[in-house]
Amino acid sequence: MLRGVDHIVLAVADLDAARALYESLGFTVTPTAHHPFGTKNALVQLDDSFLELLAVEDERLMPPVEAGDFSFPRFNTGFLEKRQGASMLVLRSRDRTTDLEAFQALGLRTFPPFDFGRKAEMPDGRLVEVGFALGFVQNPLMAETGFFVCQHKHSPELFWKANYQAHRNGARHLNSVLFVAHNPSDHHEFLGGFSGQRTMRSTSAGVVMDMEGGKLEVLTPSAMKAFFNLDVPHDMPEEGGILALRIAADLDRTRSILDDAGIAYTVHNGEVILQAEAVAGVGLIFCQASE
């Protein structure tokens, strides 16, 4: 079973500043939502995935961690003590329990399931309840990046809204999640098991996996520079992590928005590139969306 990307968690020190940044890039950002365990978020919804801008709100609300558990809020708190950036890759789940059983059968380290709900503000201002069933798994070779599956529960149709998916820059789709690692092939076994994709393309530059609706790519630092003109931030851990996201958008509109906002970018192989250190720790690559 292939699992496409549900969302990327982007851990930020200041949620209001991150919201303003992403709005200046031409994205529509949802109203702030509050988690019952001490974090808060705002989302950039694309056609079938989203970016979650996440910040710590109140550490006193974070429950203690029992032995063998995984704590979403504490993981991101620890991440933010070191840097901002893409802290977690989250894949779509049709059945969280089945996915955890599949991971266990592959010998991957899993954790007890975790369910929660929160209030979401609709475009008309109404508050509705949305819920999620999460299943966490660990990649021991990339321990500073979190991985889990997410099953949308409690009326998932209330989560996705066309108003929130309409962006001034014409952004539509998350084409690729780009990991950087010195030895990309070290990660193909975990990512293959996590995604359900056992077929991949491997070269000296890296590993590419076709997902449901997009790609996972693990590239060396030199390949990142050659293919996308992306620099690796000085605070990226030695083990690597998620360096950038490649998003299909309207390039003419995107460049006009960036020019008007005075935001620096480069054009490489016809795509618009924003360096990670300029965009809260995760690089953005805008490619032309198909008509």
Sequence and secondary structure as in RCSB ss.txt:
>XXXX:A:sequence
MLRGVDHIVLAVADLDAARALYESLGFTVTPTAHHPFGTKNALVQLDDSFLELLAVEDERLMPPVEAGDFSFPRF
NTGFLEKRQGASMLVLRSRDRTTDLEAFQALGLRTFPPFDFGRKAEMPDGRLVEVGFALGFVQNPLMAETGFFVC
QHKHSPELFWKANYQAHRNGARHLNSVLFVAHNPSDHHEFLGGFSGQRTMRSTSAGVVMDMEGGKLEVLTPSAMK
AFFNLDVPHDMPEEGGILALRIAADLDRTRSILDDAGIAYTVHNGEVILQAEAVAGVGLIFCQASE
>XXXX:A:secstr
    EEEEEEE S HHHHHHHHHHTT      EE TTSEEEEEEE SS EEEEEEE  GGGS    TT   HHHH
HHHHHTT  EEEEEEEE S HHHHHHHHHHTT EE   EEEEEEEE TTS EEEEEEEEEEEE GGGTTSEEEEE
EEES GGGT  GGGG  TT   EEEEEEEE SSGGGGHHHHHHHHS    EE SSEEEEE SSSEEEEE HHHHH
HHH     TTS TT EEEEEEEEE HHHHHHHHHHHT   EEETTEEEE GGGTTTSEEEEEE   
